[in-house]
């Protein structure tokens, strides 16, 4: 299992995910970024930051 906390990339955000794979987390983060942060795409830099903050659980 993999886990990611949005606050590790976007200070102040309390959203968290636990998924089977990093790719599943990226799908959920993309949806969250659009609905909660107004981002229309997950840029390569942002995707890299997210991947770098994912931890095994």
Phi, psi and omega per residue, in radians:
X1 nan 2.653 3.140
X2 -2.198 2.589 3.129
X3 -2.335 2.613 3.111
X4 -2.541 2.390 3.054
X5 -1.984 2.116 -3.103
X6 -1.009 -0.605 -3.139
X7 -1.050 -0.311 3.069
X8 -1.248 -0.347 3.137
X9 -1.985 -0.654 3.139
X10 -2.064 1.678 -3.109
X11 -0.915 2.358 3.104
X12 1.672 -0.211 3.132
X13 -1.553 2.283 -3.087
X14 -1.719 0.067 -3.095
X15 -1.235 2.474 -3.134
X16 -2.484 2.665 3.103
X17 -2.395 2.585 2.958
X18 -2.274 2.107 -3.082
X19 -2.388 2.967 3.138
X20 -1.243 -0.619 -3.061
X21 -2.355 2.842 3.050
X22 -1.091 -0.664 -3.140
X23 -1.085 -0.686 3.094
X24 -1.114 -0.704 3.096
X25 -1.091 -0.748 -3.140
X26 -1.072 -0.641 3.086
X27 -1.103 -0.824 -3.138
X28 -1.140 -0.708 3.133
X29 -1.138 -0.657 3.096
X30 -1.061 -0.776 3.107
X31 -1.093 -0.791 -3.140
X32 -1.110 -0.760 -3.129
X33 -1.037 -0.673 3.137
X34 -1.252 -0.826 -3.036
X35 -1.359 -0.602 -3.049
X36 -1.789 -0.465 -3.069
X37 -2.059 -0.001 3.075
X38 1.254 0.309 3.132
X39 -1.541 2.256 -3.097
X40 -1.518 -0.266 3.091
X41 -2.614 2.690 3.063
X42 -1.638 1.752 -3.081
X43 -1.137 2.791 3.092
X44 -0.991 -0.675 3.120
X45 -1.148 -0.732 3.131
X46 -1.190 -0.741 3.100
X47 -1.054 -0.685 3.111
X48 -1.138 -0.726 3.113
X49 -1.116 -0.720 3.113
X50 -1.113 -0.884 -3.135
X51 -1.003 -0.648 -3.138
X52 -1.233 -0.306 -3.133
X53 -1.791 -0.049 3.113
X54 -1.314 2.373 3.130
X55 -2.144 2.673 3.056
X56 -1.405 2.428 3.093
X57 -2.242 nan nan
